[in-house]
């Protein structure tokens, strides 16, 4: 790397490479973090290099706390890429819960669609650089999104991933995140199916790149005891695609229980069972993530038909309530 940079300055990564330190260590020096022990010689080395390379901090905790905009950005998946975030009742309930927390502390919410360009080119960081927002709430992140959000961890910028999160970036502090205990809820619901006599479970999961789906699968596997076993099928959350997955597997497998990742996936499974003429009561079904009282689709999409006996899986999507199992009498 050249010793001197042009007037436009260098990035924190350039600076870290120049001094031979991690970006996290350099960030701590530049932000004058006193909660970490850093040798004075290291600190002086970083500061001297920052002056020589004309380093201009675009994102750092000190600037964010000194310049308050009173706005928090909520990044959500772009609708143009097939995500149907507003069809997710869990998300809608979370949005409603944000209102009191934000307004009570003098903040407003900026909704931003996190399309491919905004994410891959880290365009969302411009909102921090120009002082438009004070931090981020991020919904719908995937485990493989780590490279796109790495700078959040490197810079110490205020952020919180909601429900799903990327894998942590090597050499950086863990991402900030909050979610329900999906692993525990999944384990409890699976255990109820096993206690009810189920031994061959069909697990209709979501995308494998989701930290939530990973946690659910871990809980399900941990709950399998004795001769109980599960067949995994991962894919989209839509009813139609879940129906096709269920049709294919139910035709070839002798299942006595279904574990569905969401209410829409459960709807697809119910439609598949009806199409195959599976007798009422032969299969028990639980929903891992459902924050509302759910009614399965009526036969043929019209009135009538069965209903869920209980609200399903409120432990995962219902704000910490004990998980409840449910059965669909078709």
C-alpha positions in Angstrom: 0.0 0.0 0.0 1.2 3.5 -0.7 2.4 5.5 2.3 0.3 8.5 1.4 -3.3 8.6 0.2 -5.0 11.2 -2.0 -7.0 14.0 -0.4 -10.1 11.8 -0.4 -8.6 9.8 2.4 -8.5 6.1 3.1 -10.9 3.6 4.6 -10.6 1.9 7.9 -9.6 -1.3 6.1 -6.8 0.5 4.3 -5.6 1.9 7.6 -5.8 -1.5 9.4 -3.8 -3.2 6.5 -1.2 -0.4 6.7 -0.5 -0.8 10.4 -0.9 -4.6 10.3 -3.8 -4.8 12.8 -7.4 -6.0 12.7 -10.0 -3.5 11.7 -11.7 -4.0 15.1 -8.5 -3.0 17.0 -8.1 0.1 14.8 -11.7 1.0 15.3 -11.3 0.8 19.1 -8.3 3.1 18.9 -10.1 5.7 16.6 -13.2 5.7 18.8 -11.0 6.0 22.0 -12.6 2.9 23.6 -11.5 2.8 27.2 -13.0 -0.6 27.9 -10.3 -2.5 26.0 -6.6 -2.7 27.0 -4.5 -1.5 24.0 -0.8 -0.7 24.3 0.0 3.0 24.1 2.6 2.3 21.4 -0.1 0.6 19.3 -2.5 3.5 19.9 0.1 6.0 18.8 1.0 3.9 15.8 -2.6 3.9 14.6 -3.2 7.6 15.2 0.1 8.5 13.4 -0.9 6.4 10.4 -4.4 7.9 10.3 -2.8 11.4 10.0 -0.3 10.3 7.4 -3.0 8.5 5.3 -5.5 11.3 5.6 -8.0 8.9 7.2 -11.5 10.5 7.4 -13.9 8.5 9.7 -17.1 8.0 7.8 -18.7 5.7 10.4 -17.6 5.6 14.0 -19.4 5.4 17.3 -18.1 8.8 18.5 -19.6 10.7 15.6 -22.9 8.8 15.9 -23.3 9.7 19.5 -22.3 13.3 19.0 -24.6 13.9 16.1 -28.1 12.7 16.8 -30.7 12.6 14.0 -33.5 11.2 16.1 -34.2 8.6 13.4 -33.7 4.8 13.4 -33.6 3.0 10.1 -35.5 -0.3 9.7 -34.0 -2.4 6.8 -36.3 -5.0 5.4 -36.0 -7.3 2.4 -37.0 -5.8 -1.0 -40.4 -6.8 -2.3 -38.9 -6.9 -5.8 -36.8 -9.9 -5.0 -39.7 -12.1 -4.0 -39.8 -11.5 -0.2 -43.3 -11.0 1.2 -42.4 -9.4 4.5 -45.7 -7.7 4.9 -47.5 -11.1 4.7 -45.6 -12.1 7.9 -47.8 -11.5 10.9 -44.8 -11.9 13.2 -43.1 -8.9 11.4 -46.3 -6.8 11.6 -46.6 -7.5 15.3 -42.9 -6.5 15.8 -43.5 -3.2 13.9 -46.4 -2.4 16.2 -44.3 -3.1 19.2 -41.6 -0.7 18.0 -43.9 2.3 18.2 -43.9 2.8 21.9 -40.2 2.1 22.3 -39.2 4.6 19.6 -41.7 7.4 20.3 -41.3 7.2 24.0 -37.6 7.9 23.5 -38.0 10.7 20.9 -37.2 8.6 17.9 -38.8 8.2 14.5 -38.6 5.1 12.2 -37.4 5.2 8.6 -38.4 2.2 6.6 -35.8 1.3 4.0 -36.1 -1.6 1.5 -32.8 -3.4 1.5 -32.6 -4.3 -2.2 -29.6 -6.1 -3.7 -27.6 -2.9 -4.6 -28.3 -1.3 -1.2 -26.9 -4.4 0.5 -24.1 -5.6 -1.7 -22.6 -2.1 -2.1 -23.2 -1.2 1.5 -25.3 1.8 0.4 -27.2 1.8 3.6 -24.0 3.0 5.3 -24.4 6.3 3.6 -27.4 7.0 6.0 -24.9 6.8 8.8 -22.2 8.7 7.1 -24.4 11.7 6.3 -26.0 11.7 9.8 -29.5 10.8 8.5 -29.9 8.0 11.0 -28.5 7.1 14.4 -28.6 3.3 13.9 -30.2 0.3 12.2 -32.8 -2.3 13.0 -32.5 -5.1 10.4 -35.1 -7.7 9.6 -34.7 -10.7 7.2 -30.9 -11.1 7.2 -29.5 -14.4 6.0 -26.5 -16.3 7.5 -24.5 -15.7 4.3 -25.0 -11.9 4.5 -21.9 -11.5 6.7 -19.8 -9.7 4.1 -22.5 -7.1 3.5 -22.8 -6.2 7.2 -19.2 -6.7 8.3 -18.6 -3.0 8.5 -21.3 -2.6 11.1 -19.3 -4.8 13.4 -16.0 -3.2 12.4 -17.1 0.3 13.1 -19.1 -0.3 16.2 -22.1 1.4 14.6 -25.4 0.9 16.5 -27.3 -2.0 15.0 -29.7 -4.7 16.0 -30.7 -7.8 13.9 -34.2 -8.9 14.6 -35.1 -12.6 14.7 -32.6 -13.7 12.0 -29.0 -12.7 11.8 -25.8 -13.3 9.7 -23.0 -15.5 10.9 -20.5 -13.4 12.9 -17.6 -11.9 11.0 -14.2 -13.4 11.8 -12.1 -11.2 13.9 -14.9 -8.8 14.8 -17.3 -8.4 17.7 -20.5 -10.5 17.4 -23.4 -8.8 15.7 -26.1 -7.5 18.0 -29.3 -9.5 17.6 -32.5 -10.4 19.4 -34.9 -13.3 18.8 -37.2 -15.8 20.4 -35.7 -19.1 21.6 -36.6 -21.0 18.5 -34.4 -23.9 19.4 -36.2 -24.4 22.7 -39.7 -24.0 21.2 -38.9 -26.4 18.4 -37.7 -29.0 20.8 -40.7 -28.7 23.1 -43.2 -29.0 20.2 -41.3 -31.9 18.7 -41.3 -33.6 22.1 -45.1 -33.2 22.3 -45.5 -35.0 19.0 -43.3 -37.8 20.2 -45.2 -38.0 23.5 -48.4 -38.3 21.4 -47.0 -41.4 19.7 -45.4 -40.0 16.5 -42.2 -41.7 15.4 -41.8 -40.7 11.7 -41.9 -36.9 11.4 -41.9 -34.8 8.2 -40.1 -31.5 8.9 -41.1 -28.8 6.4 -38.5 -26.2 7.1 -37.7 -22.8 5.5 -34.6 -21.6 3.8 -31.4 -23.3 5.2 -29.6 -20.0 5.0 -31.7 -18.6 7.9 -30.4 -18.6 11.4 -34.0 -19.2 12.6 -34.4 -22.3 10.5 -31.0 -23.5 11.8 -32.1 -23.0 15.4 -35.4 -24.8 14.8 -33.7 -27.7 13.2 -31.2 -28.0 16.1 -34.1 -28.1 18.6 -36.0 -30.6 16.6 -33.0 -33.0 16.3 -32.3 -32.7 20.0 -35.9 -33.7 20.9 -35.8 -37.0 18.8 -35.6 -39.8 21.3 -35.8 -43.6 21.0 -36.7 -44.7 17.5 -38.2 -41.3 16.5 -36.8 -39.9 13.3 -37.4 -36.9 11.0 -37.1 -36.3 7.3 -36.0 -32.7 6.5 -37.3 -30.7 3.5 -36.2 -27.1 3.2 -37.5 -24.4 0.8 -39.7 -21.3 0.4 -42.4 -20.3 2.9 -45.2 -20.1 0.4 -48.3 -22.3 0.7 -48.1 -23.5 -2.9 -44.5 -24.6 -2.8 -45.0 -26.1 0.6 -47.9 -28.1 -0.8 -45.7 -29.5 -3.6 -43.0 -30.5 -1.1 -45.5 -32.2 1.1 -47.2 -34.0 -1.8 -43.9 -35.4 -3.0 -42.8 -36.7 0.4 -46.2 -37.9 1.7 -46.6 -40.0 -1.4 -43.4 -41.9 -0.6 -43.0 -41.8 3.2 -45.0 -43.3 6.0 -45.3 -40.2 8.3 -47.4 -39.9 11.4 -46.5 -36.3 12.2 -45.6 -33.0 10.5 -43.5 -30.2 11.9 -44.1 -27.0 9.8 -41.9 -23.9 10.0 -44.8 -21.4 9.6 -48.5 -21.1 9.2 -48.3 -20.7 5.4 -46.2 -23.9 5.2 -48.7 -25.7 7.4 -51.5 -24.6 5.1 -49.7 -26.2 2.2 -49.2 -29.4 4.1 -53.0 -29.5 5.0 -53.9 -29.0 1.4 -51.5 -31.8 0.4 -53.0 -34.2 2.9 -56.5 -33.5 1.7 -55.5 -34.0 -1.9 -54.0 -37.4 -1.1 -57.0 -38.4 0.9 -55.2 -38.9 4.1 -57.8 -39.8 6.8 -58.6 -37.3 9.6 -56.5 -37.8 12.6 -53.8 -39.9 10.9 -51.2 -37.1 10.9 -50.6 -34.7 13.8 -49.2 -31.3 12.9 -47.4 -28.5 14.8 -46.3 -25.1 13.7 -43.0 -23.8 14.9 -43.5 -20.1 14.2 -47.0 -18.7 14.4 -47.8 -15.6 16.4 -51.6 -15.6 15.7 -54.6 -17.8 16.1 -54.5 -19.7 12.8 -57.2 -21.4 10.8 -56.2 -24.0 8.2 -57.5 -23.5 4.7 -61.0 -25.0 4.1 -61.4 -27.8 1.6 -61.3 -26.4 -2.0 -60.6 -22.9 -0.7 -64.2 -22.3 0.3 -66.1 -22.2 3.6 -66.3 -25.1 6.0 -63.7 -27.6 6.9 -61.6 -28.1 10.0 -59.9 -25.7 12.3 -56.9 -25.6 14.6 -57.7 -26.7 18.1 -55.3 -24.3 19.7 -53.3 -21.2 18.7 -50.0 -22.8 17.5 -46.4 -22.3 18.5 -46.8 -19.0 20.4 -43.5 -19.8 22.1 -41.6 -19.0 18.9 -43.5 -16.0 17.5 -45.6 -14.8 20.3 -43.3 -12.8 22.4 -42.1 -15.5 24.8 -45.4 -17.2 25.7 -45.1 -21.0 26.4 -45.2 -22.9 23.2 -48.4 -24.7 22.4 -48.9 -27.7 20.2 -51.7 -28.0 17.8 -53.5 -30.7 15.8 -55.4 -30.3 12.5 -58.5 -32.4 12.4 -59.0 -32.4 8.6 
